C-alpha cells in the first residue's frame, strides 16, 4: 500500500476504500481498497483528477468523491 495522508476513506461491500490523498509532494489520483476477508490491499481504477482533503460517499453501490484541496496562489 502506498503511504498517503488526507485521503477519503469509505466502506463498501466488505472493502475499505482509500481515495486520493497527498504524498508530501503532490495530490493523488489513486484509489485503493482493503479486503477485510483476505487482509490484502489492491489498486482499483484511478480518479480522472488528483484530489486530497476530500470526502467520499456511497450511494446506490457507487463511490462518489466530493471536493478537494485547492492551493490558490
N, C-alpha and C positions, 0 to 999 in steps of 0.2 A: 504494500500500500504506500502511496505517495504521502508524505507529510505535508499537510496544509492547514491553514487556520481560517477563521471567519467564513466557513462554508455553511451551506444549508444542509440540515440533517432531517430525514423523514423516514418513517417505517411504512412498508407496503408488502403484503403477502409473504411474510417470512424473511424479508430482507430489510436491511437498514441502508439507506442511500446517503452518500456524501456528495453534494453537488457544488461545483465551483470552489472558490476559495482564493487564497493568496499564498504564494510560496516564498515570500521575502523579497521578491523582485518583480512579480507580475501577477495579474489576475488569471484564474484558470478556467478553462472550458470543460474540464474533465467531470465525468460522472462515474462514481464507483459505487459498488454495492457489496455489502457484507451478508453472507448467508448464515443465519443463526443455526441452521441444522448441521452445516458442514464446517463452520468456523473458517471460511475462505472469503477473501476479498477478490473482486474481479471488476475490470473496466466494462462500462456499457457505453452506448453512443454519447459522444460529446455534445455540448450545447453549441448553438450557432455562434454565440458570442461569449467572451470571458466575463465572469461575474464573481464578486466577493461581497461579503456583508449582505447576503440576500436571504429571503425567506423561501421555503419550499412547502407546497401544499399538495394534498392528494384529493382528487375529485373524479369520481367515475372510473377509478382504477388507473388514472394517469397522474404523472407528476407535473407540477407547474412551478417554475422558478419565477419569483417575483422580486423586482428591484435589483439594485446593485449599488456599489460604492462608486461615486464619480469624483475624480480629482479635477477641480476647476482651477486653472492657472491664470 
